[in-house]
Amino acid sequence: MKGVKYITDQKGNKTAVVISLKNYKEEIEDFLDGLEASSRLEEPSADFEKTVNKILKSKSVHGKVSTKNKKVG
């Protein structure tokens, strides 16, 4: 396969692979994004609107942002 090289040990067993980013940059990025996403499947999630409102409320308490007329959703 063009742009793919295998590294082998002394016995000829494949131990690593070098993939050309010139040839496969998008595919590698997609693959790594998939690995990242699957590694986070067990992480707890939070409701988007509640989280945004919590952040806006926190900032308004500290005098940085007014939440007046700022509704999410």
PDB file with one MODEL, atoms N, CA, C and O in Angstrom:
MODEL        1
ATOM      1  N   MET A   1       0.853  -1.167   0.000  1.00  0.00           N
ATOM      2  CA  MET A   1       0.000   0.000   0.000  1.00  0.00           C
ATOM      3  C   MET A   1       0.905   1.237   0.000  1.00  0.00           C
ATOM      4  O   MET A   1       1.819   1.348   0.817  1.00  0.00           O
ATOM      5  N   LYS A   2       0.642   2.151  -0.914  1.00  0.00           N
ATOM      6  CA  LYS A   2       1.473   3.341  -1.050  1.00  0.00           C
ATOM      7  C   LYS A   2       1.307   4.236   0.180  1.00  0.00           C
ATOM      8  O   LYS A   2       0.187   4.513   0.609  1.00  0.00           O
ATOM      9  N   GLY A   3       2.431   4.683   0.740  1.00  0.00           N
ATOM     10  CA  GLY A   3       2.402   5.584   1.885  1.00  0.00           C
ATOM     11  C   GLY A   3       2.316   4.884   3.225  1.00  0.00           C
ATOM     12  O   GLY A   3       2.174   5.540   4.257  1.00  0.00           O
ATOM     13  N   VAL A   4       2.401   3.543   3.226  1.00  0.00           N
ATOM     14  CA  VAL A   4       2.341   2.783   4.469  1.00  0.00           C
ATOM     15  C   VAL A   4       3.572   1.885   4.542  1.00  0.00           C
ATOM     16  O   VAL A   4       3.853   1.108   3.629  1.00  0.00           O
ATOM     17  N   LYS A   5       4.303   2.013   5.661  1.00  0.00           N
ATOM     18  CA  LYS A   5       5.495   1.187   5.860  1.00  0.00           C
ATOM     19  C   LYS A   5       5.398   0.505   7.215  1.00  0.00           C
ATOM     20  O   LYS A   5       5.025   1.123   8.213  1.00  0.00           O
ATOM     21  N   TYR A   6       5.734  -0.761   7.236  1.00  0.00           N
ATOM     22  CA  TYR A   6       5.723  -1.516   8.484  1.00  0.00           C
ATOM     23  C   TYR A   6       7.132  -1.618   9.048  1.00  0.00           C
ATOM     24  O   TYR A   6       8.102  -1.767   8.305  1.00  0.00           O
ATOM     25  N   ILE A   7       7.231  -1.539  10.348  1.00  0.00           N
ATOM     26  CA  ILE A   7       8.498  -1.741  11.038  1.00  0.00           C
ATOM     27  C   ILE A   7       8.417  -3.127  11.660  1.00  0.00           C
ATOM     28  O   ILE A   7       7.426  -3.484  12.298  1.00  0.00           O
ATOM     29  N   THR A   8       9.466  -3.891  11.463  1.00  0.00           N
ATOM     30  CA  THR A   8       9.474  -5.261  11.966  1.00  0.00           C
ATOM     31  C   THR A   8      10.625  -5.486  12.936  1.00  0.00           C
ATOM     32  O   THR A   8      11.627  -4.771  12.924  1.00  0.00           O
ATOM     33  N   ASP A   9      10.452  -6.496  13.774  1.00  0.00           N
ATOM     34  CA  ASP A   9      11.531  -6.862  14.685  1.00  0.00           C
ATOM     35  C   ASP A   9      12.484  -7.817  13.960  1.00  0.00           C
ATOM     36  O   ASP A   9      12.327  -8.075  12.767  1.00  0.00           O
ATOM     37  N   GLN A  10      13.462  -8.332  14.686  1.00  0.00           N
ATOM     38  CA  GLN A  10      14.466  -9.197  14.076  1.00  0.00           C
ATOM     39  C   GLN A  10      13.885 -10.496  13.531  1.00  0.00           C
ATOM     40  O   GLN A  10      14.482 -11.126  12.658  1.00  0.00           O
ATOM     41  N   LYS A  11      12.722 -10.898  14.042  1.00  0.00           N
ATOM     42  CA  LYS A  11      12.085 -12.128  13.568  1.00  0.00           C
ATOM     43  C   LYS A  11      11.116 -11.874  12.413  1.00  0.00           C
ATOM     44  O   LYS A  11      10.503 -12.809  11.896  1.00  0.00           O
ATOM     45  N   GLY A  12      10.980 -10.624  12.014  1.00  0.00           N
ATOM     46  CA  GLY A  12      10.087 -10.289  10.913  1.00  0.00           C
ATOM     47  C   GLY A  12       8.657  -9.996  11.343  1.00  0.00           C
ATOM     48  O   GLY A  12       7.781  -9.811  10.499  1.00  0.00           O
ATOM     49  N   ASN A  13       8.418  -9.953  12.646  1.00  0.00           N
ATOM     50  CA  ASN A  13       7.079  -9.633  13.148  1.00  0.00           C
ATOM     51  C   ASN A  13       6.845  -8.131  13.050  1.00  0.00           C
ATOM     52  O   ASN A  13       7.705  -7.333  13.426  1.00  0.00           O
ATOM     53  N   LYS A  14       5.684  -7.755  12.545  1.00  0.00           N
ATOM     54  CA  LYS A  14       5.344  -6.333  12.449  1.00  0.00           C
ATOM     55  C   LYS A  14       5.131  -5.778  13.852  1.00  0.00           C
ATOM     56  O   LYS A  14       4.353  -6.324  14.635  1.00  0.00           O
ATOM     57  N   THR A  15       5.828  -4.691  14.160  1.00  0.00           N
ATOM     58  CA  THR A  15       5.729  -4.096  15.493  1.00  0.00           C
ATOM     59  C   THR A  15       5.178  -2.675  15.476  1.00  0.00           C
ATOM     60  O   THR A  15       4.738  -2.168  16.508  1.00  0.00           O
ATOM     61  N   ALA A  16       5.200  -2.035  14.318  1.00  0.00           N
ATOM     62  CA  ALA A  16       4.719  -0.662  14.206  1.00  0.00           C
ATOM     63  C   ALA A  16       4.428  -0.361  12.738  1.00  0.00           C
ATOM     64  O   ALA A  16       4.802  -1.113  11.839  1.00  0.00           O
ATOM     65  N   VAL A  17       3.762   0.744  12.532  1.00  0.00           N
ATOM     66  CA  VAL A  17       3.454   1.165  11.171  1.00  0.00           C
ATOM     67  C   VAL A  17       3.702   2.666  11.054  1.00  0.00           C
ATOM     68  O   VAL A  17       3.429   3.421  11.987  1.00  0.00           O
ATOM     69  N   VAL A  18       4.212   3.085   9.924  1.00  0.00           N
ATOM     70  CA  VAL A  18       4.414   4.496   9.626  1.00  0.00           C
ATOM     71  C   VAL A  18       3.504   4.808   8.442  1.00  0.00           C
ATOM     72  O   VAL A  18       3.607   4.195   7.380  1.00  0.00           O
ATOM     73  N   ILE A  19       2.614   5.772   8.648  1.00  0.00           N
ATOM     74  CA  ILE A  19       1.648   6.116   7.609  1.00  0.00           C
ATOM     75  C   ILE A  19       1.898   7.555   7.161  1.00  0.00           C
ATOM     76  O   ILE A  19       1.996   8.462   7.987  1.00  0.00           O
ATOM     77  N   SER A  20       1.998   7.749   5.873  1.00  0.00           N
ATOM     78  CA  SER A  20       2.269   9.063   5.304  1.00  0.00           C
ATOM     79  C   SER A  20       1.087   9.993   5.520  1.00  0.00           C
ATOM     80  O   SER A  20      -0.031   9.703   5.092  1.00  0.00           O
ATOM     81  N   LEU A  21       1.343  11.117   6.190  1.00  0.00           N
ATOM     82  CA  LEU A  21       0.289  12.112   6.362  1.00  0.00           C
ATOM     83  C   LEU A  21      -0.028  12.796   5.031  1.00  0.00           C
ATOM     84  O   LEU A  21      -1.143  13.272   4.815  1.00  0.00           O
ATOM     85  N   LYS A  22       0.949  12.837   4.161  1.00  0.00           N
ATOM     86  CA  LYS A  22       0.723  13.426   2.838  1.00  0.00           C
ATOM     87  C   LYS A  22      -0.385  12.653   2.112  1.00  0.00           C
ATOM     88  O   LYS A  22      -1.230  13.247   1.443  1.00  0.00           O
ATOM     89  N   ASN A  23      -0.372  11.343   2.251  1.00  0.00           N
ATOM     90  CA  ASN A  23      -1.344  10.503   1.550  1.00  0.00           C
ATOM     91  C   ASN A  23      -2.631  10.261   2.346  1.00  0.00           C
ATOM     92  O   ASN A  23      -3.699  10.100   1.756  1.00  0.00           O
ATOM     93  N   TYR A  24      -2.539  10.235   3.684  1.00  0.00           N
ATOM     94  CA  TYR A  24      -3.669   9.776   4.494  1.00  0.00           C
ATOM     95  C   TYR A  24      -4.035  10.704   5.649  1.00  0.00           C
ATOM     96  O   TYR A  24      -4.570  10.239   6.656  1.00  0.00           O
ATOM     97  N   LYS A  25      -3.763  11.992   5.530  1.00  0.00           N
ATOM     98  CA  LYS A  25      -3.991  12.923   6.634  1.00  0.00           C
ATOM     99  C   LYS A  25      -5.437  12.901   7.133  1.00  0.00           C
ATOM    100  O   LYS A  25      -5.672  12.768   8.334  1.00  0.00           O
ATOM    101  N   GLU A  26      -6.394  13.028   6.235  1.00  0.00           N
ATOM    102  CA  GLU A  26      -7.798  13.057   6.652  1.00  0.00           C
ATOM    103  C   GLU A  26      -8.233  11.744   7.289  1.00  0.00           C
ATOM    104  O   GLU A  26      -8.956  11.744   8.285  1.00  0.00           O
ATOM    105  N   GLU A  27      -7.802  10.637   6.723  1.00  0.00           N
ATOM    106  CA  GLU A  27      -8.162   9.328   7.267  1.00  0.00           C
ATOM    107  C   GLU A  27      -7.594   9.132   8.669  1.00  0.00           C
ATOM    108  O   GLU A  27      -8.263   8.586   9.547  1.00  0.00           O
ATOM    109  N   ILE A  28      -6.347   9.586   8.875  1.00  0.00           N
ATOM    110  CA  ILE A  28      -5.718   9.461  10.188  1.00  0.00           C
ATOM    111  C   ILE A  28      -6.441  10.354  11.193  1.00  0.00           C
ATOM    112  O   ILE A  28      -6.688   9.932  12.323  1.00  0.00           O
ATOM    113  N   GLU A  29      -6.781  11.575  10.803  1.00  0.00           N
ATOM    114  CA  GLU A  29      -7.509  12.474  11.699  1.00  0.00           C
ATOM    115  C   GLU A  29      -8.861  11.877  12.077  1.00  0.00           C
ATOM    116  O   GLU A  29      -9.255  11.927  13.242  1.00  0.00           O
ATOM    117  N   ASP A  30      -9.575  11.312  11.103  1.00  0.00           N
ATOM    118  CA  ASP A  30     -10.866  10.678  11.380  1.00  0.00           C
ATOM    119  C   ASP A  30     -10.700   9.494  12.335  1.00  0.00           C
ATOM    120  O   ASP A  30     -11.492   9.320  13.261  1.00  0.00           O
ATOM    121  N   PHE A  31      -9.680   8.696  12.105  1.00  0.00           N
ATOM    122  CA  PHE A  31      -9.410   7.539  12.952  1.00  0.00           C
ATOM    123  C   PHE A  31      -9.123   7.975  14.390  1.00  0.00           C
ATOM    124  O   PHE A  31      -9.664   7.403  15.336  1.00  0.00           O
ATOM    125  N   LEU A  32      -8.274   8.983  14.548  1.00  0.00           N
ATOM    126  CA  LEU A  32      -7.937   9.471  15.887  1.00  0.00           C
ATOM    127  C   LEU A  32      -9.135  10.116  16.573  1.00  0.00           C
ATOM    128  O   LEU A  32      -9.309   9.964  17.782  1.00  0.00           O
ATOM    129  N   ASP A  33      -9.969  10.838  15.812  1.00  0.00           N
ATOM    130  CA  ASP A  33     -11.199  11.406  16.372  1.00  0.00           C
ATOM    131  C   ASP A  33     -12.107  10.292  16.893  1.00  0.00           C
ATOM    132  O   ASP A  33     -12.712  10.420  17.958  1.00  0.00           O
ATOM    133  N   GLY A  34     -12.196   9.208  16.136  1.00  0.00           N
ATOM    134  CA  GLY A  34     -13.005   8.067  16.563  1.00  0.00           C
ATOM    135  C   GLY A  34     -12.482   7.436  17.833  1.00  0.00           C
ATOM    136  O   GLY A  34     -13.260   7.072  18.714  1.00  0.00           O
ATOM    137  N   LEU A  35     -11.170   7.303  17.938  1.00  0.00           N
ATOM    138  CA  LEU A  35     -10.571   6.764  19.165  1.00  0.00           C
ATOM    139  C   LEU A  35     -10.871   7.655  20.356  1.00  0.00           C
ATOM    140  O   LEU A  35     -11.196   7.166  21.437  1.00  0.00           O
ATOM    141  N   GLU A  36     -10.762   8.963  20.160  1.00  0.00           N
ATOM    142  CA  GLU A  36     -11.031   9.920  21.233  1.00  0.00           C
ATOM    143  C   GLU A  36     -12.487   9.829  21.674  1.00  0.00           C
ATOM    144  O   GLU A  36     -12.783   9.804  22.868  1.00  0.00           O
ATOM    145  N   ALA A  37     -13.384   9.779  20.707  1.00  0.00           N
ATOM    146  CA  ALA A  37     -14.814   9.698  21.027  1.00  0.00           C
ATOM    147  C   ALA A  37     -15.134   8.413  21.781  1.00  0.00           C
ATOM    148  O   ALA A  37     -15.870   8.440  22.767  1.00  0.00           O
ATOM    149  N   SER A  38     -14.591   7.294  21.327  1.00  0.00           N
ATOM    150  CA  SER A  38     -14.893   6.025  21.992  1.00  0.00           C
ATOM    151  C   SER A  38     -14.285   5.962  23.388  1.00  0.00           C
ATOM    152  O   SER A  38     -14.818   5.280  24.264  1.00  0.00           O
ATOM    153  N   SER A  39     -13.187   6.658  23.603  1.00  0.00           N
ATOM    154  CA  SER A  39     -12.574   6.654  24.937  1.00  0.00           C
ATOM    155  C   SER A  39     -13.392   7.456  25.943  1.00  0.00           C
ATOM    156  O   SER A  39     -13.200   7.321  27.152  1.00  0.00           O
ATOM    157  N   ARG A  40     -14.309   8.298  25.443  1.00  0.00           N
ATOM    158  CA  ARG A  40     -15.118   9.152  26.317  1.00  0.00           C
ATOM    159  C   ARG A  40     -16.554   8.667  26.498  1.00  0.00           C
ATOM    160  O   ARG A  40     -17.360   9.354  27.126  1.00  0.00           O
ATOM    161  N   LEU A  41     -16.882   7.503  25.960  1.00  0.00           N
ATOM    162  CA  LEU A  41     -18.260   7.016  26.023  1.00  0.00           C
ATOM    163  C   LEU A  41     -18.779   6.842  27.448  1.00  0.00           C
ATOM    164  O   LEU A  41     -19.970   7.027  27.698  1.00  0.00           O
ATOM    165  N   GLU A  42     -17.916   6.496  28.365  1.00  0.00           N
ATOM    166  CA  GLU A  42     -18.335   6.252  29.739  1.00  0.00           C
ATOM    167  C   GLU A  42     -18.323   7.506  30.611  1.00  0.00           C
ATOM    168  O   GLU A  42     -18.719   7.448  31.775  1.00  0.00           O
ATOM    169  N   GLU A  43     -17.875   8.637  30.066  1.00  0.00           N
ATOM    170  CA  GLU A  43     -17.837   9.872  30.846  1.00  0.00           C
ATOM    171  C   GLU A  43     -19.251  10.405  31.065  1.00  0.00           C
ATOM    172  O   GLU A  43     -20.109  10.266  30.193  1.00  0.00           O
ATOM    173  N   PRO A  44     -19.493  11.006  32.208  1.00  0.00           N
ATOM    174  CA  PRO A  44     -20.829  11.570  32.439  1.00  0.00           C
ATOM    175  C   PRO A  44     -21.079  12.748  31.497  1.00  0.00           C
ATOM    176  O   PRO A  44     -20.153  13.459  31.109  1.00  0.00           O
ATOM    177  N   SER A  45     -22.334  12.936  31.143  1.00  0.00           N
ATOM    178  CA  SER A  45     -22.676  14.065  30.275  1.00  0.00           C
ATOM    179  C   SER A  45     -23.540  15.058  31.039  1.00  0.00           C
ATOM    180  O   SER A  45     -24.090  14.745  32.095  1.00  0.00           O
ATOM    181  N   ALA A  46     -23.646  16.247  30.493  1.00  0.00           N
ATOM    182  CA  ALA A  46     -24.443  17.301  31.125  1.00  0.00           C
ATOM    183  C   ALA A  46     -25.361  17.907  30.074  1.00  0.00           C
ATOM    184  O   ALA A  46     -25.010  17.973  28.896  1.00  0.00           O
ATOM    185  N   ASP A  47     -26.536  18.350  30.504  1.00  0.00           N
ATOM    186  CA  ASP A  47     -27.471  19.003  29.616  1.00  0.00           C
ATOM    187  C   ASP A  47     -26.866  20.327  29.137  1.00  0.00           C
ATOM    188  O   ASP A  47     -26.404  21.128  29.949  1.00  0.00           O
ATOM    189  N   PHE A  48     -26.867  20.552  27.839  1.00  0.00           N
ATOM    190  CA  PHE A  48     -26.223  21.727  27.254  1.00  0.00           C
ATOM    191  C   PHE A  48     -26.837  23.021  27.781  1.00  0.00           C
ATOM    192  O   PHE A  48     -26.114  23.899  28.251  1.00  0.00           O
ATOM    193  N   GLU A  49     -28.162  23.150  27.709  1.00  0.00           N
ATOM    194  CA  GLU A  49     -28.815  24.396  28.125  1.00  0.00           C
ATOM    195  C   GLU A  49     -28.571  24.685  29.603  1.00  0.00           C
ATOM    196  O   GLU A  49     -28.313  25.831  29.973  1.00  0.00           O
ATOM    197  N   LYS A  50     -28.650  23.666  30.444  1.00  0.00           N
ATOM    198  CA  LYS A  50     -28.415  23.868  31.876  1.00  0.00           C
ATOM    199  C   LYS A  50     -26.981  24.320  32.126  1.00  0.00           C
ATOM    200  O   LYS A  50     -26.730  25.185  32.965  1.00  0.00           O
ATOM    201  N   THR A  51     -26.055  23.731  31.398  1.00  0.00           N
ATOM    202  CA  THR A  51     -24.643  24.085  31.573  1.00  0.00           C
ATOM    203  C   THR A  51     -24.383  25.522  31.136  1.00  0.00           C
ATOM    204  O   THR A  51     -23.699  26.264  31.842  1.00  0.00           O
ATOM    205  N   VAL A  52     -24.915  25.926  29.992  1.00  0.00           N
ATOM    206  CA  VAL A  52     -24.720  27.301  29.507  1.00  0.00           C
ATOM    207  C   VAL A  52     -25.337  28.283  30.497  1.00  0.00           C
ATOM    208  O   VAL A  52     -24.719  29.287  30.849  1.00  0.00           O
ATOM    209  N   ASN A  53     -26.547  27.993  30.941  1.00  0.00           N
ATOM    210  CA  ASN A  53     -27.201  28.897  31.892  1.00  0.00           C
ATOM    211  C   ASN A  53     -26.430  28.986  33.205  1.00  0.00           C
ATOM    212  O   ASN A  53     -26.347  30.056  33.808  1.00  0.00           O
ATOM    213  N   LYS A  54     -25.872  27.874  33.644  1.00  0.00           N
ATOM    214  CA  LYS A  54     -25.056  27.868  34.868  1.00  0.00           C
ATOM    215  C   LYS A  54     -23.825  28.760  34.695  1.00  0.00           C
ATOM    216  O   LYS A  54     -23.468  29.513  35.601  1.00  0.00           O
ATOM    217  N   ILE A  55     -23.183  28.672  33.540  1.00  0.00           N
ATOM    218  CA  ILE A  55     -21.992  29.493  33.263  1.00  0.00           C
ATOM    219  C   ILE A  55     -22.373  30.967  33.227  1.00  0.00           C
ATOM    220  O   ILE A  55     -21.699  31.805  33.827  1.00  0.00           O
ATOM    221  N   LEU A  56     -23.464  31.281  32.515  1.00  0.00           N
ATOM    222  CA  LEU A  56     -23.898  32.680  32.428  1.00  0.00           C
ATOM    223  C   LEU A  56     -24.276  33.226  33.804  1.00  0.00           C
ATOM    224  O   LEU A  56     -23.959  34.370  34.127  1.00  0.00           O
ATOM    225  N   LYS A  57     -24.952  32.413  34.612  1.00  0.00           N
ATOM    226  CA  LYS A  57     -25.330  32.838  35.957  1.00  0.00           C
ATOM    227  C   LYS A  57     -24.085  33.087  36.804  1.00  0.00           C
ATOM    228  O   LYS A  57     -24.015  34.070  37.541  1.00  0.00           O
ATOM    229  N   SER A  58     -23.116  32.205  36.697  1.00  0.00           N
ATOM    230  CA  SER A  58     -21.871  32.341  37.453  1.00  0.00           C
ATOM    231  C   SER A  58     -21.141  33.625  37.081  1.00  0.00           C
ATOM    232  O   SER A  58     -20.631  34.334  37.948  1.00  0.00           O
ATOM    233  N   LYS A  59     -21.095  33.916  35.795  1.00  0.00           N
ATOM    234  CA  LYS A  59     -20.398  35.122  35.342  1.00  0.00           C
ATOM    235  C   LYS A  59     -21.136  36.374  35.777  1.00  0.00           C
ATOM    236  O   LYS A  59     -20.503  37.378  36.104  1.00  0.00           O
ATOM    237  N   SER A  60     -22.471  36.335  35.788  1.00  0.00           N
ATOM    238  CA  SER A  60     -23.229  37.520  36.186  1.00  0.00           C
ATOM    239  C   SER A  60     -23.051  37.797  37.674  1.00  0.00           C
ATOM    240  O   SER A  60     -23.050  38.956  38.088  1.00  0.00           O
ATOM    241  N   VAL A  61     -22.900  36.755  38.480  1.00  0.00           N
ATOM    242  CA  VAL A  61     -22.679  36.918  39.922  1.00  0.00           C
ATOM    243  C   VAL A  61     -21.350  37.612  40.165  1.00  0.00           C
ATOM    244  O   VAL A  61     -21.218  38.403  41.100  1.00  0.00           O
ATOM    245  N   HIS A  62     -20.371  37.319  39.327  1.00  0.00           N
ATOM    246  CA  HIS A  62     -19.046  37.918  39.476  1.00  0.00           C
ATOM    247  C   HIS A  62     -18.921  39.239  38.729  1.00  0.00           C
ATOM    248  O   HIS A  62     -17.822  39.782  38.612  1.00  0.00           O
ATOM    249  N   GLY A  63     -20.059  39.771  38.212  1.00  0.00           N
ATOM    250  CA  GLY A  63     -20.046  41.074  37.565  1.00  0.00           C
ATOM    251  C   GLY A  63     -19.425  41.117  36.197  1.00  0.00           C
ATOM    252  O   GLY A  63     -19.043  42.193  35.738  1.00  0.00           O
ATOM    253  N   LYS A  64     -19.304  39.982  35.518  1.00  0.00           N
ATOM    254  CA  LYS A  64     -18.649  39.985  34.214  1.00  0.00           C
ATOM    255  C   LYS A  64     -19.637  39.997  33.053  1.00  0.00           C
ATOM    256  O   LYS A  64     -19.372  40.633  32.033  1.00  0.00           O
ATOM    257  N   VAL A  65     -20.762  39.312  33.184  1.00  0.00           N
ATOM    258  CA  VAL A  65     -21.712  39.203  32.091  1.00  0.00           C
ATOM    259  C   VAL A  65     -23.112  39.310  32.647  1.00  0.00           C
ATOM    260  O   VAL A  65     -23.418  38.724  33.685  1.00  0.00           O
ATOM    261  N   SER A  66     -23.952  40.042  31.975  1.00  0.00           N
ATOM    262  CA  SER A  66     -25.352  40.132  32.363  1.00  0.00           C
ATOM    263  C   SER A  66     -26.126  39.047  31.655  1.00  0.00           C
ATOM    264  O   SER A  66     -25.979  38.875  30.445  1.00  0.00           O
ATOM    265  N   THR A  67     -26.954  38.308  32.386  1.00  0.00           N
ATOM    266  CA  THR A  67     -27.767  37.264  31.777  1.00  0.00           C
ATOM    267  C   THR A  67     -29.111  37.806  31.320  1.00  0.00           C
ATOM    268  O   THR A  67     -29.924  37.049  30.789  1.00  0.00           O
ATOM    269  N   LYS A  68     -29.367  39.092  31.510  1.00  0.00           N
ATOM    270  CA  LYS A  68     -30.618  39.702  31.109  1.00  0.00           C
ATOM    271  C   LYS A  68     -30.803  39.534  29.592  1.00  0.00           C
ATOM    272  O   LYS A  68     -29.916  39.867  28.806  1.00  0.00           O
ATOM    273  N   ASN A  69     -31.945  39.024  29.209  1.00  0.00           N
ATOM    274  CA  ASN A  69     -32.290  38.777  27.801  1.00  0.00           C
ATOM    275  C   ASN A  69     -31.381  37.757  27.129  1.00  0.00           C
ATOM    276  O   ASN A  69     -31.299  37.729  25.901  1.00  0.00           O
ATOM    277  N   LYS A  70     -30.704  36.931  27.894  1.00  0.00           N
ATOM    278  CA  LYS A  70     -29.851  35.894  27.302  1.00  0.00           C
ATOM    279  C   LYS A  70     -30.417  34.552  27.719  1.00  0.00           C
ATOM    280  O   LYS A  70     -30.097  34.022  28.782  1.00  0.00           O
ATOM    281  N   LYS A  71     -31.270  34.013  26.850  1.00  0.00           N
ATOM    282  CA  LYS A  71     -31.851  32.708  27.100  1.00  0.00           C
ATOM    283  C   LYS A  71     -31.343  31.756  26.041  1.00  0.00           C
ATOM    284  O   LYS A  71     -31.296  32.097  24.859  1.00  0.00           O
ATOM    285  N   VAL A  72     -30.971  30.583  26.456  1.00  0.00           N
ATOM    286  CA  VAL A  72     -30.482  29.575  25.535  1.00  0.00           C
ATOM    287  C   VAL A  72     -31.664  28.713  25.117  1.00  0.00           C
ATOM    288  O   VAL A  72     -32.494  28.336  25.944  1.00  0.00           O
ATOM    289  N   GLY A  73     -31.732  28.405  23.821  1.00  0.00           N
ATOM    290  CA  GLY A  73     -32.770  27.486  23.345  1.00  0.00           C
ATOM    291  C   GLY A  73     -33.906  28.083  22.717  1.00  0.00           C
ATOM    292  O   GLY A  73     -34.820  27.376  22.291  1.00  0.00           O
TER     293      GLY A  73
ENDMDL
END
